[in-house]
Amino acid sequence: MDYTYKFPVVRGKQARREYYIAMVPLKMLSKLFPNTEEYVLPEYRAQRKMNESRIPVISRYITENRDSYAFSALAASIDGEFEFHESSDGLGTGILEVAMDARLLINDGQHRKAAILDALNEDASLGTETISVVLYEDLGLTRSQQLFTDLNKHAVKTSNSIAELYDSRDALAVINRNVVSRVKFLNDYTDKERDILGKFSSNLFTLNTFYTANKRIVGCTEVSDAAERFLCKFWTNIVQNIIQWNELMNHEISKVDLRENYIVTQGVVIQAFGIIGNYFYNNPQSQMEDVLLKLQSIDWKRSAVQWKLRVIRADGKIITSNKAIMLTANRIKREIGLEFSKDEEHRENQFLGSINI
């Protein structure tokens, strides 16, 4: 090998085969990993097709968090000649020489690589920073395809709830967890890790449910301390005026009974409350506390006729669509005396017309 790339690496071993970990400057990625497989039929390549829409999202993450972004390692195969020269300490560190005509194929991390290259176009100073690359010997297409499968098969997507629990960049995520923690009933019965609760879960809600409801209330604009204060006040009033929630706190009703016979723990109802909250958020002159007192008079039983086909199917199952959220909010608005918007009135008339046919 007359002309080579030289990487300081650490050598490791998995499944009786050696592999190497290198720190690669970001500006070298385009040269080391050219886009050679993108237009090859899937059965003849070892990667999924690039999803172009993901690239600007990841690129913005880098440039907008210049001092705190973090990436996991890329994984790649070396298709060509290479030699490892161990250092004198014998601890598995050394120099990996890779022939200039060898192909380095990414097995995991193509979107990260593409986003880094995109970010480099905006901020060239990123070029001297590094990313770790795990290098394997290429043993042919079948092995590379299997490596891609093995690296991705067992990956589990992070739940939205735990992502929002840990996210300090998203201002609404921060406010959402502050609000949930400050309203005792919500804090006591909100799962902050899962997005789907089992029938016998000790919790009634998920953190993500309140995140999406609060997003309906305050919108996508920059949120503020005033928004957090409003959300705390709104949800406190909701809790105070849902009779069944108070019966649960007073041990007068069980969680199983609440789940099976009432709709007030369902995500569709929490989202409907989000629409109600948005009305008060945009109409601060309204007497929110007095209006929400009327929630106490609403019949929240699944069997109540006003929920049929609006949020409860003919077979008794919950409807979870956006239409159901809107129609549920409409019914709550009617019960507590709030005006419909033109769109809400149109949807309500459509619904009433359809059930009267």
C-alpha positions in Angstrom: 0.0 0.0 0.0 2.0 3.0 -1.3 -0.6 5.7 -0.6 -2.9 5.3 2.4 -5.2 7.0 4.8 -3.8 6.8 8.3 -6.1 6.8 11.3 -5.1 6.8 14.9 -7.5 4.0 16.2 -8.3 1.8 19.1 -8.7 -1.9 18.2 -11.5 -4.0 19.6 -13.0 -7.5 19.0 -16.6 -8.7 18.6 -17.7 -12.1 17.4 -14.1 -13.1 17.1 -13.4 -10.3 14.5 -11.4 -7.2 15.0 -12.8 -3.7 14.5 -11.4 -0.2 14.9 -12.6 3.1 16.3 -11.2 6.2 14.7 -11.8 9.9 15.4 -12.4 11.5 12.0 -12.5 15.3 11.3 -15.9 16.3 10.0 -14.4 17.9 6.9 -13.0 14.5 5.8 -16.4 12.8 5.7 -17.3 13.7 2.2 -14.0 12.4 0.9 -14.0 9.2 2.9 -17.7 8.4 2.3 -18.9 9.4 -1.2 -22.6 8.8 -2.0 -22.2 5.7 -4.2 -25.2 3.5 -3.2 -28.1 6.0 -3.3 -29.5 5.0 -6.7 -28.6 1.3 -6.6 -31.5 -1.1 -6.3 -32.1 -2.0 -2.6 -31.1 -5.6 -2.9 -27.7 -4.5 -4.2 -26.9 -2.0 -1.5 -26.3 -2.2 2.3 -28.2 0.9 3.4 -31.8 2.3 3.2 -32.5 5.0 0.7 -31.7 8.5 2.0 -34.7 10.4 3.4 -33.8 13.9 2.2 -36.3 15.6 4.5 -34.4 14.5 7.6 -31.2 16.2 6.6 -32.1 19.9 7.2 -33.7 18.9 10.5 -30.5 17.3 11.8 -28.4 20.1 10.2 -30.3 22.8 12.1 -29.8 20.8 15.3 -26.1 21.1 14.8 -25.9 24.8 13.8 -28.5 25.9 16.4 -26.7 24.0 19.2 -23.2 24.7 18.2 -21.8 24.4 21.7 -23.8 21.4 22.9 -24.7 19.1 19.9 -23.8 15.5 20.3 -23.7 12.5 17.8 -23.2 8.8 18.3 -20.6 7.0 16.2 -20.9 6.2 12.5 -20.4 2.5 11.5 -18.6 1.7 8.3 -17.1 -1.2 6.4 -13.7 -1.2 4.7 -13.9 -2.7 1.2 -10.2 -2.9 0.3 -6.7 -3.3 1.8 -5.8 -2.1 5.3 -3.2 -2.8 8.0 -3.2 -2.1 11.7 0.1 -1.1 13.3 -0.1 -1.4 17.0 1.8 1.1 19.2 4.6 -0.1 21.5 2.4 0.0 24.6 0.5 -3.1 23.4 -2.8 -1.7 24.7 -4.7 -2.0 21.4 -4.0 1.5 20.2 -2.2 2.3 16.9 -2.4 3.4 13.4 -4.8 2.0 10.8 -3.6 2.3 7.3 -6.3 2.1 4.6 -5.5 1.9 0.9 -6.5 5.1 -1.0 -8.5 2.9 -3.5 -10.4 1.1 -0.8 -14.1 1.9 -0.4 -15.5 2.9 3.0 -19.3 2.2 3.1 -21.5 3.5 5.9 -23.6 0.8 7.5 -25.2 3.1 10.0 -25.3 6.9 10.1 -25.8 8.1 6.5 -28.3 10.8 7.6 -25.9 12.1 10.3 -23.2 12.2 7.7 -25.3 14.1 5.2 -26.5 16.5 7.8 -22.9 17.2 9.0 -21.9 18.0 5.4 -24.9 20.3 5.1 -24.0 22.1 8.4 -20.4 22.5 7.2 -21.7 24.6 4.3 -23.1 27.0 6.8 -20.3 26.9 9.4 -16.9 25.8 8.1 -15.4 25.9 11.6 -17.1 22.6 12.3 -14.6 21.0 9.9 -11.9 20.5 12.6 -14.3 18.8 15.0 -14.5 15.0 15.0 -16.9 12.2 15.0 -16.1 8.6 16.1 -16.3 6.0 13.3 -16.4 2.3 14.0 -14.6 0.5 11.1 -15.3 -3.1 10.2 -13.7 -5.3 7.6 -16.0 -5.6 4.6 -16.9 -9.3 4.0 -19.2 -8.8 1.0 -22.7 -7.4 0.3 -24.5 -10.1 2.3 -22.4 -9.4 5.4 -22.8 -5.6 5.0 -26.6 -6.0 4.7 -26.7 -8.2 7.8 -24.5 -5.6 9.7 -27.0 -2.9 8.8 -29.9 -5.1 10.0 -28.1 -6.0 13.2 -27.3 -2.4 14.0 -30.9 -1.2 13.5 -33.1 -4.2 14.3 -32.9 -3.8 18.0 -33.0 0.0 18.2 -36.0 1.2 20.1 -37.4 4.6 19.4 -37.5 6.9 22.4 -41.0 7.5 23.7 -42.3 11.1 23.2 -42.9 11.3 26.9 -39.4 10.6 28.0 -37.9 12.7 25.2 -40.0 15.7 26.5 -39.1 14.9 30.1 -35.4 15.2 29.2 -35.5 17.9 26.5 -34.2 21.3 27.8 -34.0 22.9 24.3 -37.8 22.8 23.7 -39.3 25.6 25.8 -42.8 24.1 25.7 -41.4 20.7 26.9 -39.8 22.5 29.9 -43.0 24.4 30.7 -45.1 21.3 30.2 -43.2 19.3 32.8 -43.2 22.3 35.2 -47.0 22.5 34.9 -47.6 18.8 35.4 -45.3 18.8 38.4 -47.0 21.8 40.0 -50.6 20.5 39.6 -50.6 17.7 42.1 -53.3 15.5 40.6 -51.6 15.6 37.2 -48.2 14.9 38.8 -49.6 11.9 40.8 -51.2 10.2 37.8 -49.0 11.1 34.8 -46.5 8.6 33.4 -43.4 10.6 32.4 -41.8 7.7 30.5 -44.4 5.9 28.4 -46.7 7.0 25.6 -49.1 4.1 25.9 -50.6 2.9 29.2 -51.8 -0.6 30.0 -55.3 -1.3 31.3 -54.0 -1.7 34.9 -51.4 1.1 34.9 -51.1 3.0 38.1 -51.2 6.2 36.0 -54.0 7.7 34.0 -52.2 10.1 31.6 -48.9 10.4 29.8 -46.6 13.4 29.7 -46.9 13.5 25.9 -50.7 13.9 26.2 -50.3 17.1 28.2 -47.5 18.3 25.9 -49.8 18.1 22.8 -52.8 19.6 24.8 -50.7 22.5 26.0 -49.4 23.0 22.5 -53.0 23.4 21.4 -53.5 26.0 24.1 -50.5 28.3 23.6 -49.7 27.4 20.0 -46.3 27.1 18.4 -45.1 30.6 19.1 -42.4 31.3 21.7 -43.8 30.4 25.1 -43.2 32.6 28.2 -43.5 32.6 31.9 -46.9 34.1 31.5 -47.9 31.1 29.4 -46.7 28.8 32.2 -48.7 30.7 34.8 -51.8 30.5 32.6 -51.4 26.7 32.1 -51.0 26.1 35.8 -54.1 28.1 36.5 -56.1 26.4 33.7 -55.2 22.8 34.6 -55.7 23.5 38.4 -59.3 24.7 37.5 -59.9 21.6 35.3 -58.8 19.3 38.1 -60.9 21.1 40.7 -64.1 20.8 38.6 -63.9 17.2 37.3 -65.9 15.4 39.9 -64.6 11.9 39.1 -61.0 13.1 39.5 -61.8 14.4 42.9 -63.6 11.2 43.8 -60.4 9.3 42.9 -58.3 11.5 45.1 -60.8 10.9 47.9 -60.8 7.1 47.3 -64.4 7.2 46.4 -63.8 5.6 43.0 -61.2 3.2 41.7 -58.9 3.9 38.7 -60.4 0.8 37.0 -63.9 2.2 37.4 -62.8 5.6 36.2 -61.2 4.2 33.1 -64.0 1.8 32.2 -67.1 3.9 32.9 -66.0 7.5 32.2 -64.2 9.3 29.4 -62.3 11.9 31.5 -59.0 10.0 31.4 -59.0 9.6 27.6 -56.5 11.4 25.5 -59.2 12.7 23.2 -60.8 14.5 26.1 -57.5 16.0 27.4 -56.9 17.3 23.8 -60.4 18.7 23.8 -59.5 20.5 27.1 -56.6 21.9 25.1 -59.0 23.5 22.7 -61.0 24.9 25.6 -57.8 26.3 27.1 -56.9 27.9 23.9 -60.2 29.9 24.0 -59.4 31.2 27.4 -55.8 31.9 26.5 -56.8 34.1 23.6 -59.8 35.6 25.5 -58.2 36.7 28.8 -61.2 38.9 29.6 -63.4 35.7 30.0 -64.2 34.7 33.5 -62.4 31.3 33.3 -62.8 30.2 36.9 -66.6 30.9 36.8 -67.1 29.2 33.4 -65.1 26.1 34.3 -67.2 25.6 37.4 -69.9 24.3 35.0 -67.7 21.3 34.2 -69.1 19.8 37.4 -72.5 19.4 35.8 -71.3 17.5 32.7 -72.2 13.8 32.5 -68.8 12.2 31.7 -70.1 8.6 31.6 -69.3 6.6 28.5 -72.9 5.7 28.3 -74.1 9.4 28.2 -76.0 10.0 25.0 -74.1 13.2 24.1 -70.8 11.3 23.5 -72.3 8.7 21.2 -70.7 8.9 17.7 -68.9 12.0 18.9 -66.2 10.3 20.9 -67.8 6.8 21.4 -68.3 4.5 18.5 -71.5 2.4 18.2 -69.5 -0.6 19.5 -68.5 1.4 22.6 -64.9 2.0 21.7 -63.2 5.4 21.9 -62.7 7.5 18.8 -59.3 9.2 18.8 -59.3 11.3 15.6 -58.8 15.0 15.3 -62.5 15.2 14.3 -63.4 13.5 17.6 -61.3 16.0 19.5 -63.0 18.9 17.9 -66.5 17.5 18.4 -65.7 16.7 22.0 -64.5 20.2 22.6 -67.7 21.5 20.9 -69.9 19.5 23.3 -67.9 20.8 26.3 -68.2 24.4 25.0 -71.9 24.0 24.6 -72.3 22.6 28.2 -70.3 25.4 29.8 -71.6 28.2 27.6 -68.7 29.2 25.3 -69.2 30.4 21.7 -68.2 28.3 18.7 -65.8 29.7 16.1 -67.0 29.6 12.5 -65.1 26.4 11.8 -66.4 24.8 15.0 -69.9 25.7 14.2 -69.5 24.3 10.6 -68.1 21.0 11.9 -70.9 20.8 14.5 -73.6 21.3 12.0 -72.0 18.7 9.7 -72.0 16.2 12.6 -75.5 16.9 13.7 -76.7 16.6 10.1 -74.9 13.3 9.6 -76.5 11.7 12.7 -80.0 12.9 11.8 -79.9 11.3 8.3 
